């Protein structure tokens, strides 16, 4: 596959150039396995969480993170990409899975982590499905910084008032939505901006995971009959009034609390928003893994969002970065991270403070579930940009889905033709 170059803004490139102006060529790995590790992240708001981990990493691995956080995505991408050509390439940095990670791997800029993943899988620290997201030509690169499973949150009071229980089949979920709608309660949350993809991803992957994967590789077209049929199912649900006002400016966590809708399909990081809105986990809200649309599937597909921690191949701190990466996969590290972030841990042996999140991590890591990459990461960026716009337009104006799908496929045709 040809590497896809991601354009940088002039301002971002200039900022990165100033930072790196005094840097020379590539540096040799100094071989250190303990000490202070320079860490760069595009999640500036998470700096306190990473700093909180230093107490644990100092005792567990004798490594301390020196964290530099960026809040401007363009400046961050520019800095990281230009650093690979200098002696300042990072010992550890955050990135994103999908095509942008593939680009760095194809150019030989990222250190392999195959041995780390082999140990983690053998120890039961991580699932084989998650390893697939970090595998390129049979080898692994980077480790997961965090993980979020996309599930269905629901207002417990609404469910109890309606005598509803968590569904175990898609038919039961449809029956719940129908009952809620008949009672004058909007079943699902939706928005026409940014997070416009999740119901499409759920319907397609829940019908046929191979069909979903084919969209990410170009083997399946958005205009194929199977995809059109799935979109028409979505249209039927829209016309049945199962979704909230797409243009509402009410915070979704507040909306769920107020009963503006009964359910919301979101990542497991949403617990923090709901807690912040004054809801209590397990009392005011709960969650369930969304059943597969196709009941004949052997495993229930679960969308996973995972951001990687990577080590630059030519970094002077390569060994130190890989040592920290190995420790990061351990139950000790993931227990500390879950405590700092208040989020689910990808390691099922880690202790998670929120019992709901701990149960979710254990459940989806077990038999009967299959993890797949969230649409946002799985889809090449140019196609994703158009798809988010078209799904948003469809949500705002539910109608014949074919024109929306044709617009996405036109961009997909251009993209895949350029990759040939």
N, C-alpha and C positions, 0 to 999 in steps of 0.2 A: 504494500500500500504506500502510495506517495505521502510524505509528511505534509500535513495541512498547516500552513503558516497563519497564525492569528495576528491580524494587524494591530498595531499599537497607536495610541493617539500621540501626536507630536509632543504634547506636554509630558506625557508619561515617559516617553523615550528619552526626552531631554533630562528629566529628573533622574532617571536611572543612570544616564551617562555621567551626570555630575557626581553621583555617588561613587561610580566606579572609575572615574577619570584617572586616578593615580595607580590603578591596578595593572599588573603585568600578566604574564602567561599563566598556564595551569600550574598547580602546586602538587607536590608529592604528599601522600598520606603519611602523617607523622606516627601512625601506629598506636597512639594513645588509646587506652580503654577506660580510663577514668579522668575526671577533671570537669572543666566547664565547656559545655557544648553550645555553640552559637546556633540559635534557632530563629527562623524567620517564618512569619505566618501572615496570611491575609485576613485573619480574624483578630483584629486589634482589641475588640471588646472582650476577648477570651484571655488576654494576657494575665489577669489576676488568677484565673483558673489554672493556667500552666505554672505560674509562680507558686501556687499552693501545692503543686505536686513535687516541688523541689525537696521538701522535707522527706518525702517517701523515697524519691529517686536517689537522694544522697545516702540514705541508709541501705537501700536495696541494690543500687548499682554503682554508687560512688560517682554519680554524674549529676551536675547541676545545669539546668537550662538557663542560658542568657537570651531572653526572648526579645525580639524586635517585631512589633506588630504594625501592619499596614492597614489603613482603613480605605484607601483608594485602590480598587482592584486593578486598574490599568497601570498605575505606578508599580504595584507589586509585581504584576506579570512581567513588566519591562525590566525591573531590577533582577528578578530571578533569571530570566532568559539571557540577559547580558552578563550576569555573573558567571555563567558557564564558560565564558571565554576569558576569564580572569583568574587570579589567584584567590579570589574571594567567593568562590562557589560554596554554597552553604553545606555544613555538616548535616543539617536537618531542616526541612522546610515543608510547609503544607502545600497541597496542590488539589486537583480534582480528578476523579476517575473519568473514564470515557475517552473520546478522541484527543483531548488536550494532553492526557497522560500518554496515550499511544504515540503522539508526536515526539515527546521527550525520550521515550524508550527507543523509538526507531532511530533517533539521532545518537544513541549511545550515551546519553547524558545522565542516566539514572543508574545507581548501583543495584545489583541483583540482591534479592532477599530470599532466594529459594530455600536455603538451609533454615532460615528463621521460620518460614511458613511450614516446612516439613516438620520441624520440632513442635510448632504450635498445634498443627493438626493432630500429630501423634499423641500429644499431651491432652487433647480434648479442649484446647483453649479457644479454638475457632472452627467454624464449619467449613467443609469442603466447598460448599456453594460460594461462600465469601471469597475463598481463594481464587475462584474462577475470575472474579472481577479484577484481580491483580496479576493475571497470567497472560504472558505474551510469548508465543512460540515455545510453549512448554516451560518457561521460566517465570518466576515471580519477581516483581519490582514494587518497592514501597511496602508499607503496612497500613492498616486502617487506623486513622486518627480517632474517628468516632463512627457511630453507626446509628441509623434511625430506621425503624420499620414503619411502613405506611399501613395504618390500620384504621378501624372505624371507632371514633369516640362517640359516646352517647350520653344524653342527660338522663340520669338514673330516675329522677323524679317523674319525668315524662313516661319512661318505660313502665315504671311501677303503677302509675295512674291508669295506663292503658292495658295493664296486665301482660306486658310483653317480656319475653326472655331473649337472650342472645341467640341469634340464628346459627344453625350449623350447616345449612344448605342455602343456595342462592334463591330457591323457591320460597324458603322461609323469610329471607331478607325482603323479597318482593312483597310478600304478604304483610310484613311489618310496615313497609312503606305505604301500601294500599290502605291499611287500617288507620295509620296516622293521618293520611290525606283525607280519608272519609270523616275523621274526627276534627278536621279543620286545623291540623298541625302539619307544618311543612316538614317532610322527612329529612331532606339533605341540604347542607350548605353548599353554595357555589359562588364563584367570583369570575368576572370576565377579564381580570388582570393577573398576570404572572402565573399564579397557581391555577392554570386552566387545563392542565394535562392529566390530573390524577384519575378522573373518572374514565377517560379514554384508556389510560394505561390499565386500569382495573378491569374494564370490559374485555380488552383485547387479550391481555395475559391470562385472565381468568377463563377465557374461551379456549385459547391455544397458545401456550408459551412459545412454541416454535414460530407461530405466526407473528407474535410480538417481536421475537428476536430477528425475524426476517426484515422487519421495518428498519431496524438499526443497521443492517448490513446492505440494504438495498435489494435483497432477494425478493421481498414482498413490496408491492406498490400500495400506496394509500388508496388508490382507486380500484384495487382488487375487490371482487364481489364479496368476499368474506369481511373485509373491513367496512365496506358500505353497509352490509347487513348489521354489523355491530353498531355503526353510527345511527342507523335507523332505530335500533333498540334504545339508544340514548335519546333520540328524538321523541320516541313514544313516551319515555319517562318525563321528558321536559313538558310535553303537551299534557301529561297527566297532572302537572303541577307539583311534581315531587321535589323541586329545587327552589331554594330561596332566591330573593331578588339579587341578581348578579351585580347590580350597581350599588348595593347598600354600602354605606361607609361605616357601619357598626363593626367594631372589632369582633372577629369571629369567636373569640373566647367569651366575650360578653354576650354575643348572640346566642351561644349555646346555653349559657347560664340563664338568660332571660326566657329561653324556650322559643326563640324566634325560629328555630329549627331543632330537630331532635337528634340529628347525627351529623358528624363531619369527618370526612376522609382526610387524614393528615398524618404527618410523621410523628414518631413517638417523642420527639422533643416538645410537642404541644402541651405536655403535662405542665411545663413551666409556665406557659401562658395561662392555662386554666387555673393553676394555683394562684398566679398573680391577679386573676380576676375574682378571686375569693371563693373558688370552688375547692372542695376537699376530695382528693383522690380516694376512690373506693366508696365514698358517701354521696357526693353530688354528681360525680361522673365516673364512667368506666370505659373500657374499650374491648373490642373483640377483633380477631383476625377475620378479614372478609372472606366468606366462602367462595370457592371457585364457581364461575358461571356454569362451566361444564362439569357436572357431577361425576363424569366418567374419568376425570383426570386422576392419576395415581396419587399425586401430591398437590396440596393447596399452594398456589403461587403467592408469594409475599414480596412486595416491592421493598427494596432496601436502598438506602441512601448512605454512602460511605465516602468520607473524605480522607485522602491518604496523607501519611507522613513519609517523606522521601529523603533519600541521601544522594547528593551529587556524586557522580562517578569520580570526578577529578578533585574532590574536596580534600584539603589538608586534614580534615577531621572525619574522613570516611569511616575509619574503623570505630571511632568514638560514636558516630551517628548510628552505625549498624549495631553496636553494643547496646545503645539506648533503645533502638527499635526492637531488639530481642526482649529486653526487659519490659518494654511497653506492652507486649502481647500477654504478659503474665497476669495471673489473678490479682497479685499484689498491686500492680500498676493500674489495672482496670477497676479495681475496687476504689482506689484513691481518685481516679478520674471521674467515676460515677458520682462520688461524693462531692467533688469539686463542681461538676457541671450539673448535677441533678438529673442525669440522663441515663438511658439504658446502656449496658456494657456489652460489647461484642463477645466477650469471653464469658461463657455460661457458668464458669466456676467462680467468677467474681461476685462479691456481695454488693447488691444494689439497695440503696436506702429505701426507695419506694417499692413496696411489695408488688404493686401492679406491674411496674417495669421489670422487676426481677422475674416475675412469672412469664411475661411476654418473651424475654430473652431466652428463658429455658424452653418455652413452648416451640418457638420457631426454629430453635437449634436442634430439635428432636425429629423423630420420624414423622412422615406424613406432610412435611412442608418443604417447599422449594423456593429459595431466594432468587430474585432476579433484579437486575439493575433498574433503578428508577428511570423513567422516561427522560428526565432532565439531563441525566448523565449519559444514558445509553445512546442518545440521538446526536449526530453531528451538529455542531453549533449553527451553521447556516440553515439547516432544515429545522432545527429546534426553534429558531427565531421566528420563522414563518409559521410553524405549527402552533406556537403559543398565541400568535396573533389570530390565526384562523379558528382555533378552538374558542378563543375569547369572543370572536365575532359570532360564532355559532351559539355560544351560551347566551350572548346578549340578544340574539335574534334567531331562536330555534326554527329551522326550516330545512328544506331539502339539503342533506349533508354533502351531496356530490360536489357542488361548486367549491366548498371549503376544502374538501379532500383533493380536488384537482389543483387548487392553488398550492397546497403543500407538495403534491407530487411534482409539480413543475419545478419547484426549487430542488427537490430530491433528484430529479433527472439531471439538472445542471450540475449538482454536487457530484453525483456518482460518475458522470461523464468526465469530470475534471480529475477524478481519481484513477481513471483507466490507464 
